[in-house]
Amino acid sequence: MVFVTLISIIFGTIYGIFAGSLSIIGLFVATIFFWEKLAINRL
């Protein structure tokens, strides 16, 4: 039972880091697209 809990904690941590990095990358890309669209509209 302890072994299963340990595995779930490890997988949960890996998934959390993965999801966090994905959201940060998504936010970064969205910001770049937003600023590019803003620059194109100004031109």
mmCIF file of the N, C-alpha and C atoms, coordinates in Angstrom:
data_MODEL
# 
_entry.id   MODEL 
# 
loop_
_atom_site.group_PDB 
_atom_site.id 
_atom_site.type_symbol 
_atom_site.label_atom_id 
_atom_site.label_alt_id 
_atom_site.label_comp_id 
_atom_site.label_asym_id 
_atom_site.label_entity_id 
_atom_site.label_seq_id 
_atom_site.pdbx_PDB_ins_code 
_atom_site.Cartn_x 
_atom_site.Cartn_y 
_atom_site.Cartn_z 
_atom_site.occupancy 
_atom_site.B_iso_or_equiv 
_atom_site.pdbx_formal_charge 
_atom_site.auth_seq_id 
_atom_site.auth_comp_id 
_atom_site.auth_asym_id 
_atom_site.auth_atom_id 
_atom_site.pdbx_PDB_model_num 
ATOM 1   N N  . MET A 1 1  ? 0.835  -1.198 0.000   1.00 0.00 ? 1  MET A N  1 
ATOM 2   C CA . MET A 1 1  ? 0.000  0.000  0.000   1.00 0.00 ? 1  MET A CA 1 
ATOM 3   C C  . MET A 1 1  ? 0.873  1.253  0.000   1.00 0.00 ? 1  MET A C  1 
ATOM 4   N N  . VAL A 1 2  ? 1.941  1.234  0.789   1.00 0.00 ? 2  VAL A N  1 
ATOM 5   C CA . VAL A 1 2  ? 2.860  2.370  0.836   1.00 0.00 ? 2  VAL A CA 1 
ATOM 6   C C  . VAL A 1 2  ? 3.536  2.548  -0.516  1.00 0.00 ? 2  VAL A C  1 
ATOM 7   N N  . PHE A 1 3  ? 3.837  1.410  -1.169  1.00 0.00 ? 3  PHE A N  1 
ATOM 8   C CA . PHE A 1 3  ? 4.501  1.441  -2.475  1.00 0.00 ? 3  PHE A CA 1 
ATOM 9   C C  . PHE A 1 3  ? 3.609  2.110  -3.518  1.00 0.00 ? 3  PHE A C  1 
ATOM 10  N N  . VAL A 1 4  ? 2.319  1.766  -3.497  1.00 0.00 ? 4  VAL A N  1 
ATOM 11  C CA . VAL A 1 4  ? 1.362  2.360  -4.440  1.00 0.00 ? 4  VAL A CA 1 
ATOM 12  C C  . VAL A 1 4  ? 1.238  3.862  -4.198  1.00 0.00 ? 4  VAL A C  1 
ATOM 13  N N  . THR A 1 5  ? 1.198  4.249  -2.933  1.00 0.00 ? 5  THR A N  1 
ATOM 14  C CA . THR A 1 5  ? 1.099  5.667  -2.587  1.00 0.00 ? 5  THR A CA 1 
ATOM 15  C C  . THR A 1 5  ? 2.328  6.427  -3.068  1.00 0.00 ? 5  THR A C  1 
ATOM 16  N N  . LEU A 1 6  ? 3.496  5.809  -2.902  1.00 0.00 ? 6  LEU A N  1 
ATOM 17  C CA . LEU A 1 6  ? 4.749  6.429  -3.323  1.00 0.00 ? 6  LEU A CA 1 
ATOM 18  C C  . LEU A 1 6  ? 4.764  6.632  -4.833  1.00 0.00 ? 6  LEU A C  1 
ATOM 19  N N  . ILE A 1 7  ? 4.326  5.609  -5.582  1.00 0.00 ? 7  ILE A N  1 
ATOM 20  C CA . ILE A 1 7  ? 4.292  5.696  -7.050  1.00 0.00 ? 7  ILE A CA 1 
ATOM 21  C C  . ILE A 1 7  ? 3.322  6.805  -7.487  1.00 0.00 ? 7  ILE A C  1 
ATOM 22  N N  . SER A 1 8  ? 2.156  6.864  -6.843  1.00 0.00 ? 8  SER A N  1 
ATOM 23  C CA . SER A 1 8  ? 1.164  7.876  -7.219  1.00 0.00 ? 8  SER A CA 1 
ATOM 24  C C  . SER A 1 8  ? 1.680  9.283  -6.924  1.00 0.00 ? 8  SER A C  1 
ATOM 25  N N  . ILE A 1 9  ? 2.418  9.433  -5.821  1.00 0.00 ? 9  ILE A N  1 
ATOM 26  C CA . ILE A 1 9  ? 2.996  10.741 -5.477  1.00 0.00 ? 9  ILE A CA 1 
ATOM 27  C C  . ILE A 1 9  ? 4.043  11.144 -6.516  1.00 0.00 ? 9  ILE A C  1 
ATOM 28  N N  . ILE A 1 10 ? 4.897  10.188 -6.917  1.00 0.00 ? 10 ILE A N  1 
ATOM 29  C CA . ILE A 1 10 ? 5.944  10.465 -7.907  1.00 0.00 ? 10 ILE A CA 1 
ATOM 30  C C  . ILE A 1 10 ? 5.319  10.843 -9.247  1.00 0.00 ? 10 ILE A C  1 
ATOM 31  N N  . PHE A 1 11 ? 4.320  10.046 -9.685  1.00 0.00 ? 11 PHE A N  1 
ATOM 32  C CA . PHE A 1 11 ? 3.672  10.334 -10.964 1.00 0.00 ? 11 PHE A CA 1 
ATOM 33  C C  . PHE A 1 11 ? 2.904  11.651 -10.903 1.00 0.00 ? 11 PHE A C  1 
ATOM 34  N N  . GLY A 1 12 ? 2.294  11.937 -9.751  1.00 0.00 ? 12 GLY A N  1 
ATOM 35  C CA . GLY A 1 12 ? 1.564  13.191 -9.582  1.00 0.00 ? 12 GLY A CA 1 
ATOM 36  C C  . GLY A 1 12 ? 2.495  14.390 -9.664  1.00 0.00 ? 12 GLY A C  1 
ATOM 37  N N  . THR A 1 13 ? 3.696  14.252 -9.072  1.00 0.00 ? 13 THR A N  1 
ATOM 38  C CA . THR A 1 13 ? 4.676  15.334 -9.106  1.00 0.00 ? 13 THR A CA 1 
ATOM 39  C C  . THR A 1 13 ? 5.171  15.568 -10.527 1.00 0.00 ? 13 THR A C  1 
ATOM 40  N N  . ILE A 1 14 ? 5.482  14.472 -11.241 1.00 0.00 ? 14 ILE A N  1 
ATOM 41  C CA . ILE A 1 14 ? 5.950  14.578 -12.631 1.00 0.00 ? 14 ILE A CA 1 
ATOM 42  C C  . ILE A 1 14 ? 4.869  15.212 -13.495 1.00 0.00 ? 14 ILE A C  1 
ATOM 43  N N  . TYR A 1 15 ? 3.609  14.776 -13.300 1.00 0.00 ? 15 TYR A N  1 
ATOM 44  C CA . TYR A 1 15 ? 2.500  15.320 -14.079 1.00 0.00 ? 15 TYR A CA 1 
ATOM 45  C C  . TYR A 1 15 ? 2.287  16.803 -13.764 1.00 0.00 ? 15 TYR A C  1 
ATOM 46  N N  . GLY A 1 16 ? 2.451  17.156 -12.480 1.00 0.00 ? 16 GLY A N  1 
ATOM 47  C CA . GLY A 1 16 ? 2.286  18.551 -12.077 1.00 0.00 ? 16 GLY A CA 1 
ATOM 48  C C  . GLY A 1 16 ? 3.332  19.452 -12.709 1.00 0.00 ? 16 GLY A C  1 
ATOM 49  N N  . ILE A 1 17 ? 4.585  18.986 -12.713 1.00 0.00 ? 17 ILE A N  1 
ATOM 50  C CA . ILE A 1 17 ? 5.675  19.753 -13.329 1.00 0.00 ? 17 ILE A CA 1 
ATOM 51  C C  . ILE A 1 17 ? 5.439  19.875 -14.833 1.00 0.00 ? 17 ILE A C  1 
ATOM 52  N N  . PHE A 1 18 ? 5.012  18.768 -15.462 1.00 0.00 ? 18 PHE A N  1 
ATOM 53  C CA . PHE A 1 18 ? 4.760  18.746 -16.902 1.00 0.00 ? 18 PHE A CA 1 
ATOM 54  C C  . PHE A 1 18 ? 3.623  19.704 -17.263 1.00 0.00 ? 18 PHE A C  1 
ATOM 55  N N  . ALA A 1 19 ? 2.527  19.643 -16.504 1.00 0.00 ? 19 ALA A N  1 
ATOM 56  C CA . ALA A 1 19 ? 1.375  20.510 -16.763 1.00 0.00 ? 19 ALA A CA 1 
ATOM 57  C C  . ALA A 1 19 ? 1.743  21.974 -16.528 1.00 0.00 ? 19 ALA A C  1 
ATOM 58  N N  . GLY A 1 20 ? 2.540  22.221 -15.486 1.00 0.00 ? 20 GLY A N  1 
ATOM 59  C CA . GLY A 1 20 ? 2.956  23.584 -15.183 1.00 0.00 ? 20 GLY A CA 1 
ATOM 60  C C  . GLY A 1 20 ? 3.812  24.182 -16.283 1.00 0.00 ? 20 GLY A C  1 
ATOM 61  N N  . SER A 1 21 ? 4.774  23.390 -16.774 1.00 0.00 ? 21 SER A N  1 
ATOM 62  C CA . SER A 1 21 ? 5.657  23.874 -17.838 1.00 0.00 ? 21 SER A CA 1 
ATOM 63  C C  . SER A 1 21 ? 4.874  24.074 -19.127 1.00 0.00 ? 21 SER A C  1 
ATOM 64  N N  . LEU A 1 22 ? 3.899  23.189 -19.390 1.00 0.00 ? 22 LEU A N  1 
ATOM 65  C CA . LEU A 1 22 ? 3.064  23.328 -20.587 1.00 0.00 ? 22 LEU A CA 1 
ATOM 66  C C  . LEU A 1 22 ? 2.251  24.618 -20.530 1.00 0.00 ? 22 LEU A C  1 
ATOM 67  N N  . SER A 1 23 ? 1.684  24.924 -19.367 1.00 0.00 ? 23 SER A N  1 
ATOM 68  C CA . SER A 1 23 ? 0.871  26.134 -19.230 1.00 0.00 ? 23 SER A CA 1 
ATOM 69  C C  . SER A 1 23 ? 1.731  27.386 -19.378 1.00 0.00 ? 23 SER A C  1 
ATOM 70  N N  . ILE A 1 24 ? 2.963  27.335 -18.844 1.00 0.00 ? 24 ILE A N  1 
ATOM 71  C CA . ILE A 1 24 ? 3.881  28.471 -18.968 1.00 0.00 ? 24 ILE A CA 1 
ATOM 72  C C  . ILE A 1 24 ? 4.254  28.687 -20.434 1.00 0.00 ? 24 ILE A C  1 
ATOM 73  N N  . ILE A 1 25 ? 4.553  27.585 -21.151 1.00 0.00 ? 25 ILE A N  1 
ATOM 74  C CA . ILE A 1 25 ? 4.899  27.678 -22.574 1.00 0.00 ? 25 ILE A CA 1 
ATOM 75  C C  . ILE A 1 25 ? 3.709  28.214 -23.365 1.00 0.00 ? 25 ILE A C  1 
ATOM 76  N N  . GLY A 1 26 ? 2.509  27.719 -23.045 1.00 0.00 ? 26 GLY A N  1 
ATOM 77  C CA . GLY A 1 26 ? 1.299  28.178 -23.728 1.00 0.00 ? 26 GLY A CA 1 
ATOM 78  C C  . GLY A 1 26 ? 1.057  29.665 -23.507 1.00 0.00 ? 26 GLY A C  1 
ATOM 79  N N  . LEU A 1 27 ? 1.266  30.113 -22.271 1.00 0.00 ? 27 LEU A N  1 
ATOM 80  C CA . LEU A 1 27 ? 1.091  31.526 -21.943 1.00 0.00 ? 27 LEU A CA 1 
ATOM 81  C C  . LEU A 1 27 ? 2.105  32.378 -22.696 1.00 0.00 ? 27 LEU A C  1 
ATOM 82  N N  . PHE A 1 28 ? 3.351  31.888 -22.768 1.00 0.00 ? 28 PHE A N  1 
ATOM 83  C CA . PHE A 1 28 ? 4.423  32.595 -23.459 1.00 0.00 ? 28 PHE A CA 1 
ATOM 84  C C  . PHE A 1 28 ? 4.106  32.739 -24.947 1.00 0.00 ? 28 PHE A C  1 
ATOM 85  N N  . VAL A 1 29 ? 3.664  31.642 -25.571 1.00 0.00 ? 29 VAL A N  1 
ATOM 86  C CA . VAL A 1 29 ? 3.322  31.658 -26.998 1.00 0.00 ? 29 VAL A CA 1 
ATOM 87  C C  . VAL A 1 29 ? 2.135  32.587 -27.251 1.00 0.00 ? 29 VAL A C  1 
ATOM 88  N N  . ALA A 1 30 ? 1.129  32.531 -26.371 1.00 0.00 ? 30 ALA A N  1 
ATOM 89  C CA . ALA A 1 30 ? -0.050 33.384 -26.530 1.00 0.00 ? 30 ALA A CA 1 
ATOM 90  C C  . ALA A 1 30 ? 0.336  34.856 -26.434 1.00 0.00 ? 30 ALA A C  1 
ATOM 91  N N  . THR A 1 31 ? 1.256  35.180 -25.521 1.00 0.00 ? 31 THR A N  1 
ATOM 92  C CA . THR A 1 31 ? 1.715  36.561 -25.366 1.00 0.00 ? 31 THR A CA 1 
ATOM 93  C C  . THR A 1 31 ? 2.443  37.032 -26.620 1.00 0.00 ? 31 THR A C  1 
ATOM 94  N N  . ILE A 1 32 ? 3.292  36.167 -27.190 1.00 0.00 ? 32 ILE A N  1 
ATOM 95  C CA . ILE A 1 32 ? 4.029  36.513 -28.411 1.00 0.00 ? 32 ILE A CA 1 
ATOM 96  C C  . ILE A 1 32 ? 3.055  36.771 -29.557 1.00 0.00 ? 32 ILE A C  1 
ATOM 97  N N  . PHE A 1 33 ? 2.059  35.879 -29.713 1.00 0.00 ? 33 PHE A N  1 
ATOM 98  C CA . PHE A 1 33 ? 1.073  36.054 -30.784 1.00 0.00 ? 33 PHE A CA 1 
ATOM 99  C C  . PHE A 1 33 ? 0.283  37.345 -30.583 1.00 0.00 ? 33 PHE A C  1 
ATOM 100 N N  . PHE A 1 34 ? -0.044 37.643 -29.316 1.00 0.00 ? 34 PHE A N  1 
ATOM 101 C CA . PHE A 1 34 ? -0.806 38.848 -29.008 1.00 0.00 ? 34 PHE A CA 1 
ATOM 102 C C  . PHE A 1 34 ? -0.020 40.093 -29.392 1.00 0.00 ? 34 PHE A C  1 
ATOM 103 N N  . TRP A 1 35 ? 1.279  40.130 -29.037 1.00 0.00 ? 35 TRP A N  1 
ATOM 104 C CA . TRP A 1 35 ? 2.093  41.306 -29.332 1.00 0.00 ? 35 TRP A CA 1 
ATOM 105 C C  . TRP A 1 35 ? 2.347  41.441 -30.827 1.00 0.00 ? 35 TRP A C  1 
ATOM 106 N N  . GLU A 1 36 ? 2.481  40.305 -31.524 1.00 0.00 ? 36 GLU A N  1 
ATOM 107 C CA . GLU A 1 36 ? 2.666  40.361 -32.981 1.00 0.00 ? 36 GLU A CA 1 
ATOM 108 C C  . GLU A 1 36 ? 1.418  40.918 -33.654 1.00 0.00 ? 36 GLU A C  1 
ATOM 109 N N  . LYS A 1 37 ? 0.240  40.471 -33.198 1.00 0.00 ? 37 LYS A N  1 
ATOM 110 C CA . LYS A 1 37 ? -1.012 40.960 -33.766 1.00 0.00 ? 37 LYS A CA 1 
ATOM 111 C C  . LYS A 1 37 ? -1.171 42.454 -33.485 1.00 0.00 ? 37 LYS A C  1 
ATOM 112 N N  . LEU A 1 38 ? -0.757 42.883 -32.289 1.00 0.00 ? 38 LEU A N  1 
ATOM 113 C CA . LEU A 1 38 ? -0.834 44.288 -31.911 1.00 0.00 ? 38 LEU A CA 1 
ATOM 114 C C  . LEU A 1 38 ? 0.093  45.124 -32.799 1.00 0.00 ? 38 LEU A C  1 
ATOM 115 N N  . ALA A 1 39 ? 1.303  44.618 -33.051 1.00 0.00 ? 39 ALA A N  1 
ATOM 116 C CA . ALA A 1 39 ? 2.274  45.331 -33.881 1.00 0.00 ? 39 ALA A CA 1 
ATOM 117 C C  . ALA A 1 39 ? 1.781  45.429 -35.320 1.00 0.00 ? 39 ALA A C  1 
ATOM 118 N N  . ILE A 1 40 ? 1.173  44.354 -35.827 1.00 0.00 ? 40 ILE A N  1 
ATOM 119 C CA . ILE A 1 40 ? 0.660  44.349 -37.200 1.00 0.00 ? 40 ILE A CA 1 
ATOM 120 C C  . ILE A 1 40 ? -0.487 45.351 -37.325 1.00 0.00 ? 40 ILE A C  1 
ATOM 121 N N  . ASN A 1 41 ? -1.332 45.423 -36.303 1.00 0.00 ? 41 ASN A N  1 
ATOM 122 C CA . ASN A 1 41 ? -2.460 46.356 -36.331 1.00 0.00 ? 41 ASN A CA 1 
ATOM 123 C C  . ASN A 1 41 ? -1.980 47.804 -36.302 1.00 0.00 ? 41 ASN A C  1 
ATOM 124 N N  . ARG A 1 42 ? -0.883 48.066 -35.590 1.00 0.00 ? 42 ARG A N  1 
ATOM 125 C CA . ARG A 1 42 ? -0.345 49.420 -35.527 1.00 0.00 ? 42 ARG A CA 1 
ATOM 126 C C  . ARG A 1 42 ? 0.279  49.824 -36.859 1.00 0.00 ? 42 ARG A C  1 
ATOM 127 N N  . LEU A 1 43 ? 0.892  48.863 -37.544 1.00 0.00 ? 43 LEU A N  1 
ATOM 128 C CA . LEU A 1 43 ? 1.475  49.157 -38.849 1.00 0.00 ? 43 LEU A CA 1 
ATOM 129 C C  . LEU A 1 43 ? 0.369  49.347 -39.876 1.00 0.00 ? 43 LEU A C  1 
# 
